[in-house]
Amino acid sequence: MNVIFTVIFLASLVVMAFVAPSELLSSLLGGAERSAKTALTLFCIYAVWMGISRVAETSGLSKKAAKALAPLSKKLFRTDEPAAVENLAMNLSCNLLGIGGAATPYAVKAIGELEKTGNDFAQKLLFVINATSIQIIPSTVIALRAGAGSANPADIFLPSLICTALSTLLAAGLFIAFESFKGKKRRKLWR
């Protein structure tokens, strides 16, 4: 992937050197400045949400949220492993709040617990749900839009909710249907 990006960058650099040589340096510096601002904004967003996540964990609020989502996690991921269920529930709650960066450590912990039990179905489903990431509050995108000077950064709330809900439901539904079809086909082969 790095090779592809390097080739694209170099090709763009050569084209720009011939098409608009006077704007080449200012474009490079402007792009670097915007990237640094975006990286700093993301760093601040994640620092705040990871801090809130840590406070919630220390205060026991995360345990209560995990407890509320535990029945859904048990049924959806087909596991009774308490540590896995807690991490799965925390991952889901972080994704619902639009803080995917904070959800990642919980996903890693959940995968570790699920590997111990050999639950491949749950691991794959967790990957599918994290890839589509249903979000009730797209806080990261709203914060990035606010940082970029958007007049109304929360305008994306409803479209984001609809799109992420549909993509997550469709992806999870297709995955579960495919897994059950695969299971039926396997049972027929053994008969």
C-alpha positions as CSV (number, residue, x, y, z in Angstrom):
1,M,0.0,0.0,0.0
2,N,2.9,2.4,0.8
3,V,4.3,1.8,-2.7
4,I,0.9,2.7,-4.3
5,F,0.7,5.9,-2.3
6,T,4.3,6.8,-3.1
7,V,3.7,6.3,-6.8
8,I,0.6,8.4,-6.7
9,F,2.4,11.2,-4.7
10,L,5.4,11.2,-7.1
11,A,3.1,11.2,-10.2
12,S,1.1,14.1,-8.8
13,L,4.3,16.0,-7.9
14,V,5.6,15.6,-11.5
15,V,2.3,16.7,-13.1
16,M,2.0,19.7,-10.7
17,A,5.6,20.7,-11.5
18,F,4.7,21.0,-15.2
19,V,1.1,22.3,-14.8
20,A,1.5,24.8,-12.0
21,P,5.1,25.1,-10.8
22,S,4.5,28.3,-8.9
23,E,1.9,26.6,-6.7
24,L,3.9,23.4,-6.0
25,L,5.6,24.5,-2.8
26,S,2.6,26.2,-1.3
27,S,0.4,23.2,-2.0
28,L,2.9,20.8,-0.4
29,L,3.2,23.0,2.7
30,G,-0.6,23.6,2.9
31,G,-1.2,19.9,2.7
32,A,1.3,19.2,5.4
33,E,-0.3,21.9,7.7
34,R,-3.8,20.5,7.2
35,S,-2.6,17.0,7.9
36,A,-0.9,18.1,11.1
37,K,-4.1,19.9,12.2
38,T,-6.2,16.9,11.5
39,A,-3.8,14.6,13.3
40,L,-3.8,16.9,16.3
41,T,-7.6,17.2,16.3
42,L,-7.9,13.4,16.2
43,F,-5.4,13.0,19.0
44,C,-7.4,15.4,21.2
45,I,-10.7,13.7,20.4
46,Y,-9.2,10.3,21.3
47,A,-7.5,11.6,24.4
48,V,-10.8,13.0,25.7
49,W,-12.8,9.9,24.9
50,M,-10.1,7.5,26.3
51,G,-10.1,9.6,29.4
52,I,-13.9,9.5,29.7
53,S,-13.7,5.7,29.0
54,R,-11.1,5.3,31.8
55,V,-13.2,7.4,34.3
56,A,-16.3,5.3,33.3
57,E,-14.2,2.1,33.9
58,T,-12.9,3.3,37.2
59,S,-16.3,4.5,38.4
60,G,-18.0,1.2,37.5
61,L,-20.2,2.9,34.8
62,S,-18.6,0.8,32.1
63,K,-19.6,-2.4,34.0
64,K,-23.2,-1.2,34.2
65,A,-23.2,-0.4,30.4
66,A,-21.6,-3.8,29.7
67,K,-24.2,-5.4,32.0
68,A,-27.0,-3.7,30.0
69,L,-25.6,-4.8,26.7
70,A,-24.6,-8.3,28.0
71,P,-27.8,-10.1,27.0
72,L,-27.5,-8.7,23.5
73,S,-23.8,-9.6,23.3
74,K,-24.4,-13.2,24.6
75,K,-27.2,-13.8,22.1
76,L,-25.6,-12.0,19.1
77,F,-22.1,-13.5,19.6
78,R,-23.2,-16.8,20.9
79,T,-20.8,-16.8,23.9
80,D,-21.2,-17.1,27.7
81,E,-17.6,-16.2,28.6
82,P,-17.9,-13.4,31.1
83,A,-14.7,-11.5,30.1
84,A,-15.5,-11.8,26.4
85,V,-19.1,-10.6,26.9
86,E,-17.9,-7.6,28.9
87,N,-15.4,-6.6,26.3
88,L,-17.8,-7.2,23.5
89,A,-20.4,-5.0,25.2
90,M,-17.9,-2.2,25.8
91,N,-16.8,-2.4,22.2
92,L,-20.4,-2.1,21.1
93,S,-21.1,0.8,23.4
94,C,-18.0,2.7,22.2
95,N,-18.9,2.1,18.6
96,L,-22.5,3.3,19.2
97,L,-21.1,6.5,20.6
98,G,-18.9,7.0,17.5
99,I,-15.6,6.6,19.3
100,G,-14.1,3.8,17.3
101,G,-10.6,4.5,18.6
102,A,-11.7,3.8,22.1
103,A,-13.5,0.7,20.9
104,T,-10.4,-0.9,19.5
105,P,-8.8,-2.0,22.8
106,Y,-12.0,-3.7,23.9
107,A,-12.2,-5.5,20.5
108,V,-8.6,-6.7,20.9
109,K,-9.4,-8.0,24.5
110,A,-12.6,-9.6,23.3
111,I,-10.8,-11.4,20.4
112,G,-8.2,-12.7,22.9
113,E,-10.9,-14.1,25.2
114,L,-12.8,-15.6,22.2
115,E,-9.7,-17.3,20.9
116,K,-9.4,-19.1,24.3
117,T,-12.9,-20.5,23.8
118,G,-12.4,-21.2,20.1
119,N,-15.4,-19.2,19.1
120,D,-14.6,-18.3,15.4
121,F,-18.2,-17.2,14.7
122,A,-18.0,-14.4,17.4
123,Q,-14.6,-13.3,16.2
124,K,-15.7,-13.0,12.6
125,L,-19.0,-11.2,13.6
126,L,-17.1,-8.8,15.8
127,F,-14.9,-7.9,12.8
128,V,-18.0,-7.4,10.6
129,I,-19.7,-5.2,13.2
130,N,-16.5,-3.1,13.7
131,A,-16.0,-2.7,10.0
132,T,-19.5,-1.3,9.5
133,S,-19.6,0.4,12.9
134,I,-23.2,1.5,13.7
135,Q,-23.1,4.9,15.4
136,I,-25.8,6.7,17.3
137,I,-23.6,9.7,17.8
138,P,-20.8,10.1,15.2
139,S,-18.7,12.2,17.7
140,T,-15.4,11.8,15.9
141,V,-16.8,13.0,12.5
142,I,-18.7,15.9,14.2
143,A,-15.5,17.0,16.0
144,L,-13.5,16.8,12.8
145,R,-16.2,18.9,11.0
146,A,-16.1,21.4,13.9
147,G,-12.4,21.6,13.7
148,A,-12.5,22.2,10.0
149,G,-14.8,25.2,10.5
150,S,-18.2,23.7,9.5
151,A,-21.1,26.0,10.1
152,N,-23.2,23.1,11.5
153,P,-21.0,20.1,12.2
154,A,-23.9,18.0,13.6
155,D,-25.8,18.1,10.2
156,I,-24.5,14.6,9.6
157,F,-26.3,13.1,12.6
158,L,-29.3,11.6,10.9
159,P,-27.7,10.5,7.6
160,S,-24.9,8.9,9.5
161,L,-27.3,7.1,11.8
162,I,-29.3,5.8,8.9
163,C,-26.3,4.7,6.8
164,T,-24.4,3.0,9.6
165,A,-27.5,1.2,10.9
166,L,-28.3,-0.1,7.4
167,S,-24.8,-1.1,6.7
168,T,-24.3,-2.9,10.0
169,L,-27.7,-4.7,9.8
170,L,-27.1,-5.7,6.2
171,A,-23.5,-6.9,6.8
172,A,-24.3,-8.8,10.1
173,G,-27.4,-10.3,8.5
174,L,-25.5,-11.5,5.4
175,F,-22.7,-12.9,7.6
176,I,-25.1,-14.8,9.9
177,A,-27.1,-16.1,6.8
178,F,-23.9,-17.2,5.2
179,E,-22.6,-18.9,8.3
180,S,-25.9,-20.8,8.8
181,F,-25.9,-21.8,5.1
182,K,-22.4,-23.0,5.5
183,G,-23.3,-25.0,8.6
184,K,-26.3,-26.7,6.8
185,K,-24.1,-27.6,3.9
186,R,-21.5,-29.1,6.2
187,R,-24.2,-31.2,8.0
188,K,-25.4,-32.5,4.6
189,L,-21.9,-33.6,3.7
190,W,-21.5,-35.6,6.8
191,R,-24.8,-37.6,6.3
